[in-house]
Amino acid sequence: VDTELHFGGARMKQTLDPYGGSSGADLAQVYGQRKTELDDLIARRKTIKAEKMQAKEAQVETVEKLDEEFAELSNLLLFRKDQPRSTKTAIPTEEEKDMNEWNS
């Protein structure tokens, strides 16, 4: 069978349709089915794309709303800027002392 296909299939009694149908099928019908399948595929892709765009717009609106709320909250915390910060240095632990001695 492989050699028949390789050398043009002269002995093959049945011709194959490139669209998967039988050789006796009406070619116009096969093309019509293929066209409707492609149209359906395009329509599905467009709806998926529209849904993604709507989800993205909703996400952007939510982020903007959260940014505004955070700005209001940060305004409430501004009083902390005027308070002096403690300048205490942390007391090094024994392990940190050992590491400092080892590094020097």
Secondary structure, DSSP 4 states (H G I P E B T S, - for coil): -HHHHHTT-TT-SSPPPTTSS-TTS-HHHHHHHHHHHHHHHHHHHHHHHHHHHHHHHHHHHHHHHHHHHHHHHHHHTGGGGTSPPP-PPPPPPHHHHHHHHHH-
